[in-house]
Amino acid sequence: MLLEQHIEELRLELREAIDPVERREIEIELELARAELAVITAEQDGTIDAEPPF
């Protein structure tokens, strides 16, 4: 599954979630997926270097 699709599915799940615990779990997963996408995008743009500094 593409990361963008996963993010969209999480957004839809969050919209439908009623239980506060479930909502928080989805919010955390969504935040992590968005962060992962941001890192991938930055690596592709050359904004950051994925290699360790040592």
PDB file of N, H, CA, C and O in Angstrom:
ATOM      1  N   MET A   1       0.846  -1.174   0.000  1.00  0.00           N
ATOM      2  CA  MET A   1       0.000   0.000   0.000  1.00  0.00           C
ATOM      3  C   MET A   1       0.892   1.238   0.000  1.00  0.00           C
ATOM      4  O   MET A   1       1.870   1.319   0.744  1.00  0.00           O
ATOM      5  N   LEU A   2       0.547   2.166  -0.819  1.00  0.00           N
ATOM      6  H   LEU A   2      -0.247   2.101  -1.423  1.00  0.00           H
ATOM      7  CA  LEU A   2       1.311   3.401  -0.859  1.00  0.00           C
ATOM      8  C   LEU A   2       1.084   4.203   0.415  1.00  0.00           C
ATOM      9  O   LEU A   2      -0.001   4.181   0.994  1.00  0.00           O
ATOM     10  N   LEU A   3       2.101   4.894   0.829  1.00  0.00           N
ATOM     11  H   LEU A   3       2.983   4.912   0.358  1.00  0.00           H
ATOM     12  CA  LEU A   3       2.028   5.685   2.055  1.00  0.00           C
ATOM     13  C   LEU A   3       0.929   6.742   1.970  1.00  0.00           C
ATOM     14  O   LEU A   3       0.225   6.992   2.949  1.00  0.00           O
ATOM     15  N   GLU A   4       0.789   7.352   0.817  1.00  0.00           N
ATOM     16  H   GLU A   4       1.361   7.149   0.023  1.00  0.00           H
ATOM     17  CA  GLU A   4      -0.251   8.367   0.647  1.00  0.00           C
ATOM     18  C   GLU A   4      -1.646   7.761   0.829  1.00  0.00           C
ATOM     19  O   GLU A   4      -2.527   8.392   1.411  1.00  0.00           O
ATOM     20  N   GLN A   5      -1.841   6.545   0.332  1.00  0.00           N
ATOM     21  H   GLN A   5      -1.124   6.032  -0.141  1.00  0.00           H
ATOM     22  CA  GLN A   5      -3.125   5.863   0.500  1.00  0.00           C
ATOM     23  C   GLN A   5      -3.375   5.543   1.968  1.00  0.00           C
ATOM     24  O   GLN A   5      -4.490   5.691   2.468  1.00  0.00           O
ATOM     25  N   HIS A   6      -2.341   5.112   2.637  1.00  0.00           N
ATOM     26  H   HIS A   6      -1.435   4.992   2.231  1.00  0.00           H
ATOM     27  CA  HIS A   6      -2.452   4.790   4.056  1.00  0.00           C
ATOM     28  C   HIS A   6      -2.851   6.042   4.854  1.00  0.00           C
ATOM     29  O   HIS A   6      -3.703   5.970   5.740  1.00  0.00           O
ATOM     30  N   ILE A   7      -2.242   7.167   4.541  1.00  0.00           N
ATOM     31  H   ILE A   7      -1.550   7.225   3.822  1.00  0.00           H
ATOM     32  CA  ILE A   7      -2.571   8.426   5.212  1.00  0.00           C
ATOM     33  C   ILE A   7      -4.027   8.788   4.961  1.00  0.00           C
ATOM     34  O   ILE A   7      -4.732   9.190   5.887  1.00  0.00           O
ATOM     35  N   GLU A   8      -4.478   8.653   3.740  1.00  0.00           N
ATOM     36  H   GLU A   8      -3.905   8.327   2.988  1.00  0.00           H
ATOM     37  CA  GLU A   8      -5.866   8.975   3.417  1.00  0.00           C
ATOM     38  C   GLU A   8      -6.833   8.053   4.170  1.00  0.00           C
ATOM     39  O   GLU A   8      -7.859   8.507   4.675  1.00  0.00           O
ATOM     40  N   GLU A   9      -6.506   6.769   4.244  1.00  0.00           N
ATOM     41  H   GLU A   9      -5.672   6.400   3.834  1.00  0.00           H
ATOM     42  CA  GLU A   9      -7.354   5.836   4.983  1.00  0.00           C
ATOM     43  C   GLU A   9      -7.399   6.179   6.467  1.00  0.00           C
ATOM     44  O   GLU A   9      -8.451   6.083   7.098  1.00  0.00           O
ATOM     45  N   LEU A  10      -6.261   6.579   7.021  1.00  0.00           N
ATOM     46  H   LEU A  10      -5.406   6.657   6.508  1.00  0.00           H
ATOM     47  CA  LEU A  10      -6.234   6.982   8.423  1.00  0.00           C
ATOM     48  C   LEU A  10      -7.078   8.229   8.658  1.00  0.00           C
ATOM     49  O   LEU A  10      -7.775   8.334   9.666  1.00  0.00           O
ATOM     50  N   ARG A  11      -7.012   9.158   7.736  1.00  0.00           N
ATOM     51  H   ARG A  11      -6.446   9.073   6.917  1.00  0.00           H
ATOM     52  CA  ARG A  11      -7.830  10.372   7.860  1.00  0.00           C
ATOM     53  C   ARG A  11      -9.318  10.018   7.868  1.00  0.00           C
ATOM     54  O   ARG A  11     -10.089  10.584   8.643  1.00  0.00           O
ATOM     55  N   LEU A  12      -9.715   9.091   7.012  1.00  0.00           N
ATOM     56  H   LEU A  12      -9.089   8.631   6.383  1.00  0.00           H
ATOM     57  CA  LEU A  12     -11.107   8.661   6.967  1.00  0.00           C
ATOM     58  C   LEU A  12     -11.505   7.938   8.253  1.00  0.00           C
ATOM     59  O   LEU A  12     -12.591   8.161   8.788  1.00  0.00           O
ATOM     60  N   GLU A  13     -10.624   7.075   8.740  1.00  0.00           N
ATOM     61  H   GLU A  13      -9.742   6.893   8.304  1.00  0.00           H
ATOM     62  CA  GLU A  13     -10.896   6.376   9.991  1.00  0.00           C
ATOM     63  C   GLU A  13     -11.046   7.364  11.145  1.00  0.00           C
ATOM     64  O   GLU A  13     -11.929   7.215  11.989  1.00  0.00           O
ATOM     65  N   LEU A  14     -10.188   8.360  11.173  1.00  0.00           N
ATOM     66  H   LEU A  14      -9.470   8.481  10.487  1.00  0.00           H
ATOM     67  CA  LEU A  14     -10.230   9.357  12.241  1.00  0.00           C
ATOM     68  C   LEU A  14     -11.540  10.116  12.221  1.00  0.00           C
ATOM     69  O   LEU A  14     -12.107  10.420  13.270  1.00  0.00           O
ATOM     70  N   ARG A  15     -12.012  10.418  11.046  1.00  0.00           N
ATOM     71  H   ARG A  15     -11.552  10.171  10.193  1.00  0.00           H
ATOM     72  CA  ARG A  15     -13.273  11.141  10.898  1.00  0.00           C
ATOM     73  C   ARG A  15     -14.441  10.337  11.476  1.00  0.00           C
ATOM     74  O   ARG A  15     -15.390  10.914  12.006  1.00  0.00           O
ATOM     75  N   GLU A  16     -14.373   9.006  11.375  1.00  0.00           N
ATOM     76  H   GLU A  16     -13.602   8.537  10.944  1.00  0.00           H
ATOM     77  CA  GLU A  16     -15.462   8.143  11.822  1.00  0.00           C
ATOM     78  C   GLU A  16     -15.312   7.652  13.263  1.00  0.00           C
ATOM     79  O   GLU A  16     -16.271   7.155  13.854  1.00  0.00           O
ATOM     80  N   ALA A  17     -14.123   7.789  13.821  1.00  0.00           N
ATOM     81  H   ALA A  17     -13.344   8.193  13.341  1.00  0.00           H
ATOM     82  CA  ALA A  17     -13.861   7.250  15.158  1.00  0.00           C
ATOM     83  C   ALA A  17     -14.586   8.070  16.223  1.00  0.00           C
ATOM     84  O   ALA A  17     -14.570   9.300  16.205  1.00  0.00           O
ATOM     85  N   ILE A  18     -15.217   7.360  17.143  1.00  0.00           N
ATOM     86  H   ILE A  18     -15.230   6.361  17.158  1.00  0.00           H
ATOM     87  CA  ILE A  18     -15.955   8.005  18.229  1.00  0.00           C
ATOM     88  C   ILE A  18     -15.217   7.838  19.555  1.00  0.00           C
ATOM     89  O   ILE A  18     -15.124   8.778  20.344  1.00  0.00           O
ATOM     90  N   ASP A  19     -14.699   6.647  19.793  1.00  0.00           N
ATOM     91  H   ASP A  19     -14.775   5.883  19.152  1.00  0.00           H
ATOM     92  CA  ASP A  19     -14.015   6.340  21.048  1.00  0.00           C
ATOM     93  C   ASP A  19     -12.742   7.174  21.182  1.00  0.00           C
ATOM     94  O   ASP A  19     -11.924   7.174  20.263  1.00  0.00           O
ATOM     95  N   PRO A  20     -12.547   7.879  22.290  1.00  0.00           N
ATOM     96  CA  PRO A  20     -11.366   8.731  22.465  1.00  0.00           C
ATOM     97  C   PRO A  20     -10.043   7.970  22.384  1.00  0.00           C
ATOM     98  O   PRO A  20      -9.065   8.484  21.842  1.00  0.00           O
ATOM     99  N   VAL A  21     -10.009   6.756  22.915  1.00  0.00           N
ATOM    100  H   VAL A  21     -10.804   6.338  23.355  1.00  0.00           H
ATOM    101  CA  VAL A  21      -8.777   5.969  22.866  1.00  0.00           C
ATOM    102  C   VAL A  21      -8.459   5.590  21.419  1.00  0.00           C
ATOM    103  O   VAL A  21      -7.310   5.682  20.987  1.00  0.00           O
ATOM    104  N   GLU A  22      -9.469   5.167  20.682  1.00  0.00           N
ATOM    105  H   GLU A  22     -10.403   5.092  21.033  1.00  0.00           H
ATOM    106  CA  GLU A  22      -9.272   4.812  19.276  1.00  0.00           C
ATOM    107  C   GLU A  22      -8.842   6.042  18.474  1.00  0.00           C
ATOM    108  O   GLU A  22      -7.951   5.960  17.629  1.00  0.00           O
ATOM    109  N   ARG A  23      -9.480   7.176  18.744  1.00  0.00           N
ATOM    110  H   ARG A  23     -10.204   7.243  19.430  1.00  0.00           H
ATOM    111  CA  ARG A  23      -9.116   8.407  18.037  1.00  0.00           C
ATOM    112  C   ARG A  23      -7.647   8.756  18.264  1.00  0.00           C
ATOM    113  O   ARG A  23      -6.940   9.126  17.327  1.00  0.00           O
ATOM    114  N   ARG A  24      -7.189   8.636  19.518  1.00  0.00           N
ATOM    115  H   ARG A  24      -7.763   8.335  20.279  1.00  0.00           H
ATOM    116  CA  ARG A  24      -5.796   8.976  19.832  1.00  0.00           C
ATOM    117  C   ARG A  24      -4.835   8.020  19.137  1.00  0.00           C
ATOM    118  O   ARG A  24      -3.791   8.445  18.642  1.00  0.00           O
ATOM    119  N   GLU A  25      -5.175   6.733  19.095  1.00  0.00           N
ATOM    120  H   GLU A  25      -6.023   6.387  19.498  1.00  0.00           H
ATOM    121  CA  GLU A  25      -4.321   5.763  18.405  1.00  0.00           C
ATOM    122  C   GLU A  25      -4.212   6.089  16.920  1.00  0.00           C
ATOM    123  O   GLU A  25      -3.129   6.016  16.339  1.00  0.00           O
ATOM    124  N   ILE A  26      -5.323   6.442  16.318  1.00  0.00           N
ATOM    125  H   ILE A  26      -6.203   6.501  16.790  1.00  0.00           H
ATOM    126  CA  ILE A  26      -5.330   6.789  14.898  1.00  0.00           C
ATOM    127  C   ILE A  26      -4.546   8.073  14.669  1.00  0.00           C
ATOM    128  O   ILE A  26      -3.795   8.177  13.699  1.00  0.00           O
ATOM    129  N   GLU A  27      -4.713   9.056  15.557  1.00  0.00           N
ATOM    130  H   GLU A  27      -5.323   8.972  16.345  1.00  0.00           H
ATOM    131  CA  GLU A  27      -3.976  10.314  15.437  1.00  0.00           C
ATOM    132  C   GLU A  27      -2.469  10.083  15.490  1.00  0.00           C
ATOM    133  O   GLU A  27      -1.712  10.685  14.727  1.00  0.00           O
ATOM    134  N   ILE A  28      -2.042   9.210  16.394  1.00  0.00           N
ATOM    135  H   ILE A  28      -2.657   8.721  17.013  1.00  0.00           H
ATOM    136  CA  ILE A  28      -0.613   8.902  16.513  1.00  0.00           C
ATOM    137  C   ILE A  28      -0.108   8.218  15.248  1.00  0.00           C
ATOM    138  O   ILE A  28       0.938   8.587  14.715  1.00  0.00           O
ATOM    139  N   GLU A  29      -0.848   7.224  14.768  1.00  0.00           N
ATOM    140  H   GLU A  29      -1.698   6.923  15.201  1.00  0.00           H
ATOM    141  CA  GLU A  29      -0.445   6.522  13.548  1.00  0.00           C
ATOM    142  C   GLU A  29      -0.407   7.474  12.352  1.00  0.00           C
ATOM    143  O   GLU A  29       0.483   7.382  11.507  1.00  0.00           O
ATOM    144  N   LEU A  30      -1.373   8.381  12.286  1.00  0.00           N
ATOM    145  H   LEU A  30      -2.096   8.456  12.972  1.00  0.00           H
ATOM    146  CA  LEU A  30      -1.417   9.364  11.205  1.00  0.00           C
ATOM    147  C   LEU A  30      -0.225  10.308  11.290  1.00  0.00           C
ATOM    148  O   LEU A  30       0.391  10.628  10.273  1.00  0.00           O
ATOM    149  N   GLU A  31       0.099  10.750  12.486  1.00  0.00           N
ATOM    150  H   GLU A  31      -0.401  10.490  13.312  1.00  0.00           H
ATOM    151  CA  GLU A  31       1.246  11.642  12.668  1.00  0.00           C
ATOM    152  C   GLU A  31       2.545  10.959  12.242  1.00  0.00           C
ATOM    153  O   GLU A  31       3.390  11.576  11.593  1.00  0.00           O
ATOM    154  N   LEU A  32       2.704   9.692  12.605  1.00  0.00           N
ATOM    155  H   LEU A  32       2.018   9.190  13.132  1.00  0.00           H
ATOM    156  CA  LEU A  32       3.908   8.946  12.214  1.00  0.00           C
ATOM    157  C   LEU A  32       3.979   8.759  10.698  1.00  0.00           C
ATOM    158  O   LEU A  32       5.051   8.890  10.107  1.00  0.00           O
ATOM    159  N   ALA A  33       2.857   8.457  10.075  1.00  0.00           N
ATOM    160  H   ALA A  33       1.986   8.351  10.555  1.00  0.00           H
ATOM    161  CA  ALA A  33       2.832   8.269   8.622  1.00  0.00           C
ATOM    162  C   ALA A  33       3.165   9.573   7.907  1.00  0.00           C
ATOM    163  O   ALA A  33       3.898   9.569   6.918  1.00  0.00           O
ATOM    164  N   ARG A  34       2.634  10.681   8.398  1.00  0.00           N
ATOM    165  H   ARG A  34       2.038  10.684   9.201  1.00  0.00           H
ATOM    166  CA  ARG A  34       2.936  11.985   7.792  1.00  0.00           C
ATOM    167  C   ARG A  34       4.411  12.330   7.955  1.00  0.00           C
ATOM    168  O   ARG A  34       5.025  12.882   7.042  1.00  0.00           O
ATOM    169  N   ALA A  35       4.983  12.006   9.113  1.00  0.00           N
ATOM    170  H   ALA A  35       4.485  11.557   9.855  1.00  0.00           H
ATOM    171  CA  ALA A  35       6.403  12.263   9.339  1.00  0.00           C
ATOM    172  C   ALA A  35       7.259  11.415   8.408  1.00  0.00           C
ATOM    173  O   ALA A  35       8.245  11.897   7.851  1.00  0.00           O
ATOM    174  N   GLU A  36       6.885  10.168   8.243  1.00  0.00           N
ATOM    175  H   GLU A  36       6.084   9.777   8.696  1.00  0.00           H
ATOM    176  CA  GLU A  36       7.615   9.277   7.334  1.00  0.00           C
ATOM    177  C   GLU A  36       7.565   9.812   5.908  1.00  0.00           C
ATOM    178  O   GLU A  36       8.572   9.803   5.199  1.00  0.00           O
ATOM    179  N   LEU A  37       6.394  10.276   5.493  1.00  0.00           N
ATOM    180  H   LEU A  37       5.576  10.283   6.069  1.00  0.00           H
ATOM    181  CA  LEU A  37       6.257  10.841   4.157  1.00  0.00           C
ATOM    182  C   LEU A  37       7.120  12.095   4.002  1.00  0.00           C
ATOM    183  O   LEU A  37       7.732  12.305   2.955  1.00  0.00           O
ATOM    184  N   ALA A  38       7.166  12.917   5.035  1.00  0.00           N
ATOM    185  H   ALA A  38       6.669  12.747   5.885  1.00  0.00           H
ATOM    186  CA  ALA A  38       7.990  14.134   4.991  1.00  0.00           C
ATOM    187  C   ALA A  38       9.470  13.792   4.845  1.00  0.00           C
ATOM    188  O   ALA A  38      10.191  14.460   4.103  1.00  0.00           O
ATOM    189  N   VAL A  39       9.924  12.761   5.546  1.00  0.00           N
ATOM    190  H   VAL A  39       9.339  12.219   6.149  1.00  0.00           H
ATOM    191  CA  VAL A  39      11.328  12.340   5.444  1.00  0.00           C
ATOM    192  C   VAL A  39      11.617  11.809   4.046  1.00  0.00           C
ATOM    193  O   VAL A  39      12.635  12.157   3.448  1.00  0.00           O
ATOM    194  N   ILE A  40      10.742  10.980   3.531  1.00  0.00           N
ATOM    195  H   ILE A  40       9.915  10.697   4.017  1.00  0.00           H
ATOM    196  CA  ILE A  40      10.935  10.428   2.188  1.00  0.00           C
ATOM    197  C   ILE A  40      10.992  11.553   1.158  1.00  0.00           C
ATOM    198  O   ILE A  40      11.847  11.548   0.273  1.00  0.00           O
ATOM    199  N   THR A  41      10.090  12.503   1.275  1.00  0.00           N
ATOM    200  H   THR A  41       9.395  12.507   1.995  1.00  0.00           H
ATOM    201  CA  THR A  41      10.055  13.636   0.344  1.00  0.00           C
ATOM    202  C   THR A  41      11.339  14.455   0.449  1.00  0.00           C
ATOM    203  O   THR A  41      11.908  14.848  -0.569  1.00  0.00           O
ATOM    204  N   ALA A  42      11.795  14.712   1.667  1.00  0.00           N
ATOM    205  H   ALA A  42      11.332  14.393   2.494  1.00  0.00           H
ATOM    206  CA  ALA A  42      13.022  15.486   1.862  1.00  0.00           C
ATOM    207  C   ALA A  42      14.238  14.756   1.300  1.00  0.00           C
ATOM    208  O   ALA A  42      15.135  15.380   0.733  1.00  0.00           O
ATOM    209  N   GLU A  43      14.267  13.436   1.458  1.00  0.00           N
ATOM    210  H   GLU A  43      13.538  12.929   1.919  1.00  0.00           H
ATOM    211  CA  GLU A  43      15.371  12.654   0.895  1.00  0.00           C
ATOM    212  C   GLU A  43      15.367  12.741  -0.626  1.00  0.00           C
ATOM    213  O   GLU A  43      16.422  12.877  -1.246  1.00  0.00           O
ATOM    214  N   GLN A  44      14.201  12.665  -1.219  1.00  0.00           N
ATOM    215  H   GLN A  44      13.344  12.554  -0.716  1.00  0.00           H
ATOM    216  CA  GLN A  44      14.099  12.716  -2.674  1.00  0.00           C
ATOM    217  C   GLN A  44      14.474  14.098  -3.197  1.00  0.00           C
ATOM    218  O   GLN A  44      15.077  14.218  -4.264  1.00  0.00           O
ATOM    219  N   ASP A  45      14.120  15.133  -2.454  1.00  0.00           N
ATOM    220  H   ASP A  45      13.630  15.035  -1.588  1.00  0.00           H
ATOM    221  CA  ASP A  45      14.431  16.504  -2.864  1.00  0.00           C
ATOM    222  C   ASP A  45      15.890  16.854  -2.614  1.00  0.00           C
ATOM    223  O   ASP A  45      16.388  17.855  -3.130  1.00  0.00           O
ATOM    224  N   GLY A  46      16.577  16.032  -1.824  1.00  0.00           N
ATOM    225  H   GLY A  46      16.172  15.219  -1.405  1.00  0.00           H
ATOM    226  CA  GLY A  46      17.961  16.327  -1.475  1.00  0.00           C
ATOM    227  C   GLY A  46      18.064  17.302  -0.321  1.00  0.00           C
ATOM    228  O   GLY A  46      19.149  17.806  -0.031  1.00  0.00           O
ATOM    229  N   THR A  47      16.956  17.574   0.341  1.00  0.00           N
ATOM    230  H   THR A  47      16.075  17.164   0.106  1.00  0.00           H
ATOM    231  CA  THR A  47      16.946  18.504   1.462  1.00  0.00           C
ATOM    232  C   THR A  47      17.695  17.929   2.655  1.00  0.00           C
ATOM    233  O   THR A  47      18.368  18.660   3.381  1.00  0.00           O
ATOM    234  N   ILE A  48      17.577  16.603   2.861  1.00  0.00           N
ATOM    235  H   ILE A  48      17.030  16.009   2.271  1.00  0.00           H
ATOM    236  CA  ILE A  48      18.294  15.951   3.942  1.00  0.00           C
ATOM    237  C   ILE A  48      19.064  14.769   3.373  1.00  0.00           C
ATOM    238  O   ILE A  48      18.748  14.253   2.301  1.00  0.00           O
ATOM    239  N   ASP A  49      20.085  14.353   4.121  1.00  0.00           N
ATOM    240  H   ASP A  49      20.342  14.772   4.992  1.00  0.00           H
ATOM    241  CA  ASP A  49      20.872  13.203   3.737  1.00  0.00           C
ATOM    242  C   ASP A  49      20.515  12.056   4.661  1.00  0.00           C
ATOM    243  O   ASP A  49      20.576  12.207   5.881  1.00  0.00           O
ATOM    244  N   ALA A  50      20.154  10.938   4.119  1.00  0.00           N
ATOM    245  H   ALA A  50      20.104  10.814   3.128  1.00  0.00           H
ATOM    246  CA  ALA A  50      19.709   9.801   4.917  1.00  0.00           C
ATOM    247  C   ALA A  50      20.857   9.008   5.528  1.00  0.00           C
ATOM    248  O   ALA A  50      20.626   8.135   6.365  1.00  0.00           O
ATOM    249  N   GLU A  51      22.069   9.295   5.129  1.00  0.00           N
ATOM    250  H   GLU A  51      22.256  10.005   4.450  1.00  0.00           H
ATOM    251  CA  GLU A  51      23.232   8.574   5.647  1.00  0.00           C
ATOM    252  C   GLU A  51      23.561   9.063   7.054  1.00  0.00           C
ATOM    253  O   GLU A  51      23.423  10.250   7.351  1.00  0.00           O
ATOM    254  N   PRO A  52      23.999   8.143   7.922  1.00  0.00           N
ATOM    255  CA  PRO A  52      24.415   8.565   9.269  1.00  0.00           C
ATOM    256  C   PRO A  52      25.660   9.456   9.175  1.00  0.00           C
ATOM    257  O   PRO A  52      26.437   9.331   8.228  1.00  0.00           O
ATOM    258  N   PRO A  53      25.852  10.339  10.134  1.00  0.00           N
ATOM    259  CA  PRO A  53      26.963  11.307  10.050  1.00  0.00           C
ATOM    260  C   PRO A  53      28.336  10.723  10.301  1.00  0.00           C
ATOM    261  O   PRO A  53      29.329  11.437  10.166  1.00  0.00           O
ATOM    262  N   PHE A  54      28.435   9.453  10.660  1.00  0.00           N
ATOM    263  H   PHE A  54      27.628   8.873  10.770  1.00  0.00           H
ATOM    264  CA  PHE A  54      29.750   8.874  10.959  1.00  0.00           C
ATOM    265  C   PHE A  54      30.201   7.926   9.893  1.00  0.00           C
ATOM    266  O   PHE A  54      31.287   7.355   9.995  1.00  0.00           O
TER     267      PHE A  54
END
